[in-house]
Amino acid sequence: MTDWDAYIDAMAPAMGLDVAEHHRPGVRQFLEIASSMAVVIEAVPLDEDALALLPVYIPPELLPELPSEAPSDGAARDDGATG
Amino acid sequence: MIDRSDPCAPHASAIDIAAAVGAGGTSARAVAEAALARIDAADRGHEGAINAFTDITAERALAEAAETDDAVAAGRAPGPLAGVPYAVKNLLDIAGLPTRAGSRINRERRPASADALLLQRLRAAGAVLLGGLNMGEYAYDFTGENAHDGACRNPHDTTRMTGGSSSGSGAAVAAGFVPLSLGSDTNGSLRVPASLCGVFSLKPTYGRLPRSGSFPFVDSLDHLGPFARSTADLARVYDALQGPDPADHAAAPRAAEPTQHALGAGVAGLRIGVVGGWFEHEACETARAAAARVAEVLAQEAETHAVTLDGAEAARAAAYLVTNAESASFHLDRLRTRPDDFDPDTRDRFLAGAMLPASWLVRAQRVRRWWLERLMAVFAKVDLLLAPATPVPAPAIGQKTLSIGGREVPLRPSLGLLAQPFSAVGLPVLTVPVFDPGSLPIGVQLIAAPWREDRCLAAGAFLEARGAVAAHPPPNLAAPPLGAQGR
């Protein structure tokens, strides 16, 4: 049984958060809900030898630089990092 | 009886308005003025007002209408949405207004310098913007309640919720203020309001519609999409919205794939999976009956069979954790510096999300991958899935818990639980309204494999043609406000 008040007391300062007394009942409730969700995903029979996350991306091709056009608002703010 | 033939009437279709304006039978200005009069009469200023709009851009609307009328007068093509009024969830940039995203904090921001890309595309199609719409704070909401702007009220029963977070987008279309609106969907925010307000919505495939110029909620899960009162209107606006944009890193580099031509394709030969198991268990009798009614009509021409999507509950849990963690991280500085400026109903959930163990988030992303693979295997055997959109019809405003599957659960995180398993992996979903006139609406989801919005829309059009689904006007709106008709 997790002591969510103790968890909040430890984590909030670590994250730079001030969880006021009137926030605490709600925060505790939502940590309990998140914990119940974690129990559900822990039960999924994943391949323990595979690490495959959905947001993993394919690096894009470097596109050739286009010929410069008349400066726009965006171009005026360009820091040159896109080349 | 609702007069649908008058383009200035409350429930005129977008297609009829565009045809009338394009042919010079009525002016875009007259259509805009009629819509503005309806909003003025029913959206604010009295008890039970709908409260769908947070900003009304009347001056801009009349200027855009004049542009369209000038184009028609000059013989130029006015666009497929000529003179069609629409409004957008207030997380989309509207030039000249701060993008409030349902929050108090954001309304201190500088006004947007340009419209969001999807608004630019709708203007190019001839549509006329009437304003910004109410929403749950920072889109973290399924109810339509908002501590800063007030609850948005369901046009079918103003004591009840619209659903959220695209609350104003669902209500404005149901109430007959506009035939089209735009909203967003991270976990169900296009589908829950469509279900509770009795209108259609299309949540396209993740990455289909660029989010450029919208305020983020959860990068991994955010989608934009339209609401309408028919599949034909929905396809018309969806086709105008499509196309890639490199400014949104999630936007797929795919050319537009128009759907309007496929609306009459029907469902003959399609294999349709009627989702049971957890989805039935988590839905009330009304929601189950709506799904059964849709399945029965589809079975007149398609092959239907029962499907149990084992793992849906885990997908929903994964979506919950990804949402909680990503959104809280995004708002961390605001949570540190001004927590009491948040809506109390979202603040405590964000604060909890800022303190979740990282291992839960990583596991959730692994489960999403696992779930996507399972669903792709299902779609090798079926062309569409159907499931209830919400576990219940609209709850009362202020209600805090739901009774689902014999359990009493917190309402806020639960109203979208049947929607979350599909948005968790970005599948396209059409929500269709299934109800009798005078009763509370409820919606059913038609879900396809990625990039097959055309199949969802064709099935929706089939159901509409068979009379199984329809966006019936709310009974109290059968008589439009004085001065709002027949201009």
Interface residues (C-beta under 8 A of the other chain):
Chain A: Y7 I8 M11 A12 M15 G16 L17 D18 V19 A20 H23 P25 G26 V27 Q29 F30 L31 I33 A34 S36 M37 A38 V40 I41 E42 A43 V44 L46 L51 A52 L53 L54 P55
Chain B: S220 G311 E313 A314 A317 A318 Y320 L321 N324 L332 L335 R336 P339 D340 P344 R347 D348 R349 L351 A352 G353 A354 M355 L356 P357 W360 V362 R363 A364 Q365 R366 V367 R368 R369 W370 L372 P410 P413 V425
